[in-house]
Each structure stands twice: as structure tokens, then as C-alpha cells.
Amino acid sequence: MIDVQAWAEYVVEWAAKDPYGFLTTIILALTPLFIASALLSWKLAKMIEARDREQKKKQKRQENIAKAKRTKKD
């Protein structure tokens, strides 16, 4: 079984002895996650923009249909 306390002590000791190596390793390990997060955020923003455009288009269509119906009644 993994001894979490021993592992944590090792990591703290490593960070204390070689802070630049520790930070470099952490940054290299997290870089793919940052890239994935940026790509997913960009994709979500594009999806939200497309949904908003579609909703505006539907709303304008409904308004035009309502306007046409009012004009026929007059």
C-alpha cells in the first residue's frame, strides 16, 4: 500500500532542496491541462455564440410572423 505521508514528505523535501526543478516539473505536468482547458473554453464560447445567434434568428422570425398576422387582420 502507498504511504501517503512518506510520499508527501518526499515531495516537500524535493521542493525545499530543488525549488526550480520542482516548479519546472509541476509546470510541465500542468501545461497539457492548461491547453485542454483553453481549447474547451474556446469551443464552449463558440457554441454559446452559435446558440445566441440561432435564438435571435428564431425570435426575429416569430416577430415577423406575428407582424404578418396583425397586418392580415387589419
N, C-alpha and C positions, 0 to 999 in steps of 0.2 A: 504494500500500500504506500501511496505517496505521502511523505511527511511534509505537510504544507508549511509548518513553522520553520523547518530547516531550509526549505526552498526560499521562503520569504527572507530569512536571514542571509542566505547566499546572494539574493538579488540586492538587498540593501548594502551588503559588503562590497559587491561588484560596483554598485553606483557610487559608493564612497571612494573606492580605490581608483576607478577609471570613469569619471563622470562623462567625459567626451565620448568615449566608446559606448557607454551605456545609452546616452542620448541619441547617438548616431544609430545604434541598433533599434531603439524604440521608434525613431522617425522612419527608418527603412521598413520596419514592420508595419507601421500605420499608414504609409503612403498609399498602398493599394486601396485601403478602406476609404481614405480621403478622396481618391479618384472615383471610386464607385459611388460615393455619396454625391459628389459633384455631378456625375453623369445622371444619376437618378433624379436629382433635384432639377436639372435642366429638362429632363424628359417629362417630369411632373408639371413643370411650368408650361411646357408646350401643350400638354394635354388640357390643362386648365384654360389656356388661351383659346384652344380649339373649341372647347365646350362653351365658353363665353360667347364666341363668335356664332356658334350654332344656336344658342339661346336667343341672341339678339336677332338672328335671322328669322327664327320661329315667331318671336314677339312681333317683329315688323310685319310678317305675313298675316298674323292674326289681326293686327290693327288694320291692315289693308282690307282683309275680308270683312271686318266689322264696318269699315267705312263704305265699302261697296254695298253692303246690305242696307245701310242707312240711306244711301243715295237711291236705291231702288224703291224704298218705301216712300220717299218724297215725291 
